[in-house]
Amino acid sequence: MVNSVETASVGAESNGCDNGHSAGQEVLVDTAASFKEIQIPLSWGHLAAKVWGKPNDHPILALHGWQDNAGTFDKLIPLLPTDLYVVCLDFCGHGLSSHYPKGMMYHYWDHIAHIRLVAEYFGWSRFSILGHSLGGIVGSMFTAISPHMVEKLVMIDIVKPISTPARFQPDKSAKAIESYIQVLKKLEQSPPSYTYEAARERLVQANNGSIDSVAAEVLMRRGTKQHEDGSYYYSRDLRHVIPTVASYTAEQHAEYAKRVHCPLLLITAKGGLIYEDKSVIEDFIKIYRDVSKGGFQHAQVEGTHHVHLVNPENIASVVSKFFCGDVEQVESST
């Protein structure tokens, strides 16, 4: 059973997803955009999630980006059809989810494994994934290894995991271990504290123009906590800044990409971040287009890396149509 912590609601209009409900029909728990907070118990603590909508046979698991949290979808979900059932997960060590025990390290493969644990908890045999940045990477890798479980996949402003040429991997591993040692020392100290305004501004600056103050406040709702003196500190686990110890080459990542056969919607923001050479990105887009058996869509939209949070109206329509309608081979620019 779902461990419900809190229920709230936000008004929104349906985009008319035809799942057997007429326009304006009440289909969610309270109002058109109701949500509740849940905790999924695990051996080291729990994974927290913000659940939007009423359970149905086509659940969607929403996965946030690096050092963000489930709140990253707060502006987008209310713009989507009210028939959708979306579970927005806080990755371990993010948002309201438990941190790992002392001394341990994180790796994005942990998140991939946790998707399976979440599916087991809900009893899902098949579901869709909506992922931003790191969440898109995690979603695509899970799809590659468990293709029978993923109905549809949306990747927001990410095309592939960041690859590392084999000759650079030993040095990268060494730097990761050194970073691990330094971070463990920092964790022995109290986290830096700020006024609310200063914490918000630091978050805006850290994202290099990708978010504004309003978006920062959304992420701070479940990404900061207060000291007894009223000051704020970032509550995400500092160990997430440690670089990945083990990396993959582009050739290895390509083998995973070749196994993403489900319908795929790739959204790239025109003002988004560039992680690798354009030629590498284009190679992977071609892979997706060639191997997709259910339909591939590539939408280029105006906005920053956090377009779903800052300008959700720029992607709400294409996401809605993708989840609610038939999928075709489409490439568009808006």
C-alpha positions as CSV (number, residue, x, y, z in Angstrom):
1,M,0.0,0.0,0.0
2,V,1.0,3.6,-0.6
3,N,2.2,5.4,2.5
4,S,0.5,8.7,2.1
5,V,2.0,11.6,4.0
6,E,0.2,14.7,2.7
7,T,-2.4,15.6,0.1
8,A,-2.8,18.9,-1.7
9,S,-4.3,20.3,-4.9
10,V,-3.7,22.9,-7.5
11,G,-6.3,24.0,-10.1
12,A,-5.6,23.3,-13.8
13,E,-7.4,22.8,-17.0
14,S,-7.4,19.5,-18.9
15,N,-5.8,19.4,-22.4
16,G,-8.5,16.9,-23.4
17,C,-6.7,13.5,-23.3
18,D,-9.3,11.1,-24.4
19,N,-9.1,8.2,-22.0
20,G,-12.8,7.6,-21.7
21,H,-13.4,10.9,-19.8
22,S,-15.3,13.8,-21.2
23,A,-13.8,17.3,-21.1
24,G,-14.2,18.7,-17.6
25,Q,-15.1,15.4,-16.0
26,E,-13.7,14.9,-12.5
27,V,-11.2,12.1,-12.7
28,L,-8.6,12.9,-10.0
29,V,-8.6,12.6,-6.3
30,D,-9.7,16.2,-5.4
31,T,-9.4,18.6,-8.3
32,A,-7.9,18.6,-11.8
33,A,-4.3,18.6,-10.5
34,S,-4.3,16.9,-7.2
35,F,-1.3,15.3,-5.7
36,K,-0.1,13.5,-2.6
37,E,3.2,12.9,-1.0
38,I,4.2,9.2,-0.5
39,Q,7.2,7.3,0.9
40,I,8.3,4.0,-0.5
41,P,10.1,2.0,2.2
42,L,13.5,0.5,1.4
43,S,16.2,-1.2,3.4
44,W,18.3,2.0,4.0
45,G,15.2,4.4,4.4
46,H,12.7,5.5,1.8
47,L,12.3,7.0,-1.6
48,A,9.8,9.9,-1.6
49,A,7.5,10.7,-4.4
50,K,4.9,13.3,-5.4
51,V,2.0,11.5,-7.0
52,W,-0.4,13.3,-9.4
53,G,-3.7,11.9,-10.5
54,K,-5.6,8.7,-10.1
55,P,-4.1,5.3,-10.6
56,N,-4.7,3.7,-14.0
57,D,-3.3,1.1,-16.3
58,H,-0.8,3.5,-17.9
59,P,1.3,5.0,-15.0
60,I,4.1,7.4,-15.7
61,L,7.3,7.6,-13.6
62,A,8.8,11.1,-13.7
63,L,12.5,11.4,-13.0
64,H,14.3,14.7,-12.2
65,G,17.7,16.0,-13.1
66,W,21.0,16.0,-11.1
67,Q,20.7,17.8,-7.8
68,D,17.0,18.7,-8.5
69,N,14.0,17.0,-7.1
70,A,10.5,15.9,-7.8
71,G,9.3,19.5,-7.6
72,T,10.9,20.0,-11.0
73,F,7.7,18.9,-12.6
74,D,5.3,21.0,-10.5
75,K,4.8,23.5,-13.3
76,L,4.4,21.0,-16.1
77,I,2.1,18.3,-14.6
78,P,-0.9,20.7,-14.1
79,L,-0.7,21.5,-17.9
80,L,-1.0,17.9,-18.9
81,P,-4.3,16.0,-19.4
82,T,-6.0,15.2,-16.1
83,D,-6.3,11.5,-17.0
84,L,-2.6,11.0,-16.6
85,Y,-1.2,9.2,-13.4
86,V,2.3,10.5,-12.8
87,V,4.6,9.5,-10.0
88,C,7.4,12.1,-9.6
89,L,10.3,10.4,-7.7
90,D,12.9,12.0,-5.5
91,F,16.1,10.1,-6.3
92,C,18.0,8.8,-3.3
93,G,19.8,11.6,-1.5
94,H,17.5,14.2,-3.2
95,G,14.4,16.0,-2.1
96,L,12.6,14.2,0.6
97,S,14.2,10.8,0.0
98,S,16.6,9.2,2.5
99,H,20.3,9.7,2.1
100,Y,22.6,6.7,1.9
101,P,24.3,5.5,5.1
102,K,27.6,7.2,6.0
103,G,30.6,6.3,3.9
104,M,28.8,5.0,0.8
105,M,29.0,6.5,-2.7
106,Y,26.3,7.1,-5.3
107,H,26.2,6.1,-8.9
108,Y,23.5,6.7,-11.5
109,W,23.1,2.9,-11.8
110,D,21.7,3.1,-8.3
111,H,18.8,5.1,-9.7
112,I,18.3,2.6,-12.5
113,A,18.0,-0.2,-10.0
114,H,15.6,1.9,-7.9
115,I,13.2,2.2,-10.8
116,R,12.8,-1.5,-10.6
117,L,12.2,-1.3,-6.8
118,V,9.6,1.4,-7.4
119,A,7.8,-0.7,-10.0
120,E,7.8,-3.7,-7.7
121,Y,6.3,-1.6,-4.9
122,F,3.5,-0.3,-7.1
123,G,3.0,-3.7,-8.8
124,W,3.7,-2.2,-12.2
125,S,4.6,-4.6,-15.0
126,R,4.6,-1.9,-17.6
127,F,4.8,1.9,-17.4
128,S,6.1,5.0,-19.1
129,I,9.0,7.3,-18.1
130,L,9.3,11.1,-18.3
131,G,12.9,12.1,-17.5
132,H,14.7,15.4,-17.4
133,S,18.5,15.5,-17.8
134,L,19.9,12.8,-15.4
135,G,16.3,11.5,-15.2
136,G,16.3,11.1,-19.0
137,I,19.6,9.2,-18.9
138,V,18.4,6.9,-16.1
139,G,15.1,6.4,-18.0
140,S,16.8,5.5,-21.3
141,M,19.3,3.1,-19.6
142,F,16.4,1.3,-17.8
143,T,14.5,1.1,-21.0
144,A,17.5,-0.5,-22.7
145,I,17.9,-3.2,-20.1
146,S,14.2,-3.8,-19.4
147,P,12.5,-3.0,-22.7
148,H,9.4,-5.1,-21.9
149,M,8.6,-2.9,-19.0
150,V,8.6,0.6,-20.7
151,E,5.6,1.6,-22.7
152,K,6.8,5.1,-23.7
153,L,9.8,7.3,-23.0
154,V,10.2,11.1,-22.9
155,M,13.7,12.6,-22.5
156,I,13.9,16.3,-21.8
157,D,17.0,18.2,-22.9
158,I,19.3,15.2,-22.8
159,V,20.1,12.8,-25.7
160,K,22.6,10.4,-24.1
161,P,24.7,9.8,-21.0
162,I,28.0,11.6,-21.0
163,S,30.7,9.3,-22.4
164,T,34.4,9.2,-21.5
165,P,37.0,7.9,-24.0
166,A,38.8,4.9,-22.6
167,R,42.2,6.6,-22.3
168,F,40.7,9.2,-19.9
169,Q,38.9,6.8,-17.6
170,P,41.8,5.9,-15.2
171,D,42.4,9.6,-14.4
172,K,38.7,10.3,-14.0
173,S,38.4,7.4,-11.5
174,A,41.4,8.7,-9.5
175,K,39.8,12.2,-9.4
176,A,36.5,10.7,-8.2
177,I,38.2,8.9,-5.3
178,E,40.0,12.1,-4.3
179,S,36.7,13.9,-4.4
180,Y,35.1,11.2,-2.3
181,I,37.7,11.7,0.4
182,Q,37.3,15.5,0.4
183,V,33.5,15.3,0.5
184,L,33.5,12.9,3.5
185,K,35.5,15.5,5.4
186,K,33.0,18.2,4.5
187,L,30.2,16.1,5.7
188,E,31.7,16.1,9.2
189,Q,30.9,19.8,9.4
190,S,27.5,21.5,9.5
191,P,26.2,22.5,6.1
192,P,26.6,26.2,5.1
193,S,23.5,28.3,6.0
194,Y,21.9,31.2,4.2
195,T,19.0,33.6,4.3
196,Y,16.1,32.4,2.1
197,E,16.9,35.1,-0.5
198,A,20.6,34.2,-0.5
199,A,19.9,30.5,-0.9
200,R,17.5,31.2,-3.8
201,E,20.1,33.4,-5.5
202,R,22.9,30.8,-5.1
203,L,20.6,28.2,-6.7
204,V,19.9,30.5,-9.6
205,Q,23.6,31.2,-10.1
206,A,24.6,27.6,-9.8
207,N,22.3,26.7,-12.7
208,N,24.0,29.2,-15.0
209,G,20.8,30.9,-16.3
210,S,18.8,27.7,-16.7
211,I,16.3,28.7,-14.0
212,D,14.9,31.9,-12.6
213,S,14.0,32.9,-9.1
214,V,10.5,31.5,-9.4
215,A,11.8,28.1,-10.5
216,A,14.4,28.2,-7.8
217,E,11.7,28.6,-5.2
218,V,9.9,25.6,-6.6
219,L,13.0,23.4,-6.2
220,M,13.7,24.8,-2.7
221,R,10.3,23.6,-1.4
222,R,11.7,20.1,-1.1
223,G,15.4,20.8,-1.6
224,T,16.1,23.0,1.5
225,K,15.6,22.8,5.2
226,Q,15.8,25.3,8.0
227,H,18.1,25.5,11.0
228,E,16.7,26.4,14.4
229,D,17.8,30.0,13.9
230,G,15.7,30.2,10.8
231,S,18.5,30.1,8.2
232,Y,18.3,27.7,5.3
233,Y,20.6,25.0,4.0
234,Y,20.5,22.7,0.9
235,S,19.3,19.3,2.1
236,R,20.4,17.2,-0.9
237,D,23.3,14.8,-0.2
238,L,26.6,16.4,-0.9
239,R,28.0,13.1,-2.1
240,H,26.2,13.6,-5.3
241,V,28.8,16.1,-6.4
242,I,31.4,13.3,-6.5
243,P,32.2,12.4,-10.1
244,T,31.3,9.0,-11.4
245,V,34.1,6.5,-10.6
246,A,33.3,4.2,-13.6
247,S,32.4,5.6,-17.0
248,Y,31.4,4.3,-20.4
249,T,32.7,5.1,-23.9
250,A,30.4,6.4,-26.6
251,E,30.6,2.9,-28.2
252,Q,29.3,1.3,-25.1
253,H,26.5,3.8,-24.7
254,A,25.5,3.3,-28.3
255,E,24.8,-0.4,-27.5
256,Y,22.3,0.7,-24.9
257,A,20.7,3.2,-27.2
258,K,20.2,0.5,-29.8
259,R,17.9,-1.3,-27.4
260,V,15.5,1.6,-26.9
261,H,12.7,0.3,-29.1
262,C,9.7,1.9,-27.4
263,P,8.0,5.1,-28.6
264,L,10.5,7.9,-27.8
265,L,9.9,11.6,-27.5
266,L,13.2,13.5,-27.5
267,I,12.8,17.2,-26.5
268,T,15.8,19.5,-26.9
269,A,15.8,23.1,-25.7
270,K,17.4,25.6,-28.1
271,G,18.9,27.3,-25.0
272,G,19.9,24.1,-23.4
273,L,23.2,22.7,-22.3
274,I,25.7,21.1,-24.7
275,Y,27.4,18.2,-23.1
276,E,29.2,16.6,-26.0
277,D,30.2,17.2,-29.6
278,K,27.3,17.8,-31.9
279,S,28.4,15.0,-34.2
280,V,28.1,12.5,-31.3
281,I,24.6,13.8,-30.4
282,E,23.5,13.5,-34.0
283,D,24.8,9.9,-34.2
284,F,22.6,9.0,-31.2
285,I,19.5,10.7,-32.6
286,K,20.0,8.6,-35.7
287,I,20.3,5.5,-33.6
288,Y,17.0,6.3,-31.9
289,R,15.3,7.1,-35.2
290,D,16.5,3.8,-36.8
291,V,15.7,1.4,-33.9
292,S,12.4,2.8,-32.8
293,K,9.6,0.3,-33.5
294,G,6.8,2.4,-31.9
295,G,7.6,5.8,-33.3
296,F,10.3,8.5,-32.7
297,Q,9.6,12.2,-32.2
298,H,12.2,14.9,-31.9
299,A,10.9,18.3,-30.8
300,Q,13.2,21.3,-30.6
301,V,11.7,24.1,-28.4
302,E,12.5,27.5,-27.2
303,G,13.8,27.5,-23.6
304,T,16.6,26.6,-21.3
305,H,17.8,23.3,-20.0
306,H,15.0,23.6,-17.4
307,V,12.3,24.4,-20.0
308,H,9.8,22.1,-18.4
309,L,10.1,24.2,-15.2
310,V,10.6,27.7,-16.5
311,N,8.5,27.5,-19.7
312,P,6.4,24.4,-19.3
313,E,3.9,25.7,-21.8
314,N,6.5,25.2,-24.5
315,I,6.4,21.4,-24.2
316,A,3.0,20.7,-22.6
317,S,1.3,20.1,-25.9
318,V,3.8,17.8,-27.4
319,V,4.1,15.8,-24.2
320,S,0.3,15.5,-23.9
321,K,-0.1,14.3,-27.4
322,F,2.7,11.8,-27.1
323,F,1.3,10.2,-24.0
324,C,-2.3,10.3,-25.1
325,G,-2.2,9.7,-28.8
326,D,-0.6,7.5,-31.5
327,V,3.1,8.0,-32.0
328,E,4.6,8.8,-35.4
329,Q,8.1,9.6,-36.8
330,V,8.1,13.4,-36.3
331,E,10.7,16.1,-36.1
332,S,9.7,19.6,-35.3
333,S,11.0,23.0,-34.2
334,T,8.9,25.4,-32.2
